[in-house]
């Protein structure tokens, strides 16, 4: 069965998403896109409004072997 926008609009998803910082949102949405499989990027983009390149960046970060940055500072100084 193909996942649709309506079937994936879980209120808990949006509640959690609203509490995360930029990088955490990117990883969370990327994880959901990966879980949906084919068409996951499109589905999560339509649900959240987060751009496709941002979702793809999050997917690449999750798949990389580098440790994800979890420090409090989000943006670089300057």
C-alpha positions in Angstrom: 0.0 0.0 0.0 1.3 3.4 -0.9 1.7 5.9 1.9 -0.3 9.1 1.3 -0.2 12.5 2.7 -3.4 11.9 4.7 -2.3 8.6 6.1 0.9 10.0 7.4 -0.3 13.2 9.1 0.1 12.0 12.7 -0.5 14.7 15.3 2.4 13.3 17.4 4.8 13.7 14.5 4.0 17.5 14.4 4.1 17.8 18.2 7.6 16.3 18.3 8.7 18.3 15.3 7.8 21.6 16.9 10.1 20.9 19.9 13.3 20.3 17.8 16.0 22.6 16.7 17.0 23.0 13.0 19.4 20.0 12.7 17.2 17.7 14.8 14.2 18.6 12.6 16.3 17.8 9.5 17.3 14.4 10.9 13.8 13.5 12.2 12.2 14.3 8.9 15.0 12.6 7.0 14.4 9.5 9.1 10.7 9.5 8.3 11.5 9.9 4.6 13.8 6.9 4.7 11.1 4.9 6.5 8.5 5.7 3.8 10.8 4.4 1.1 10.1 5.3 -2.5 8.4 8.7 -2.5 9.3 9.4 1.1 11.1 12.7 0.3 8.0 14.0 -1.5 5.6 12.9 1.3 7.7 14.5 4.1 8.2 17.6 2.0 4.5 18.0 1.5 3.7 17.3 5.1 6.2 19.6 6.7 7.1 22.2 4.1 10.8 21.4 4.7 12.6 21.7 1.4 13.7 18.6 -0.5 17.4 19.5 -0.5 17.2 19.9 3.3 15.6 16.5 3.6 18.2 14.9 1.3 21.0 16.6 3.4 19.5 15.1 6.5 19.4 11.7 4.9 23.1 12.0 3.9 24.0 13.0 7.4 22.2 10.1 8.9 23.8 7.6 6.5 27.3 9.0 7.0 29.7 7.5 9.5 30.3 10.9 11.1 28.9 11.5 14.6 25.9 13.9 14.5 26.6 17.2 16.3 24.3 17.6 19.3 25.9 20.6 21.0 23.6 23.6 21.9 25.0 26.0 19.2 23.2 25.6 15.9 24.8 28.2 13.7 28.5 29.1 13.3 29.8 32.2 15.0 29.9 35.3 12.8 
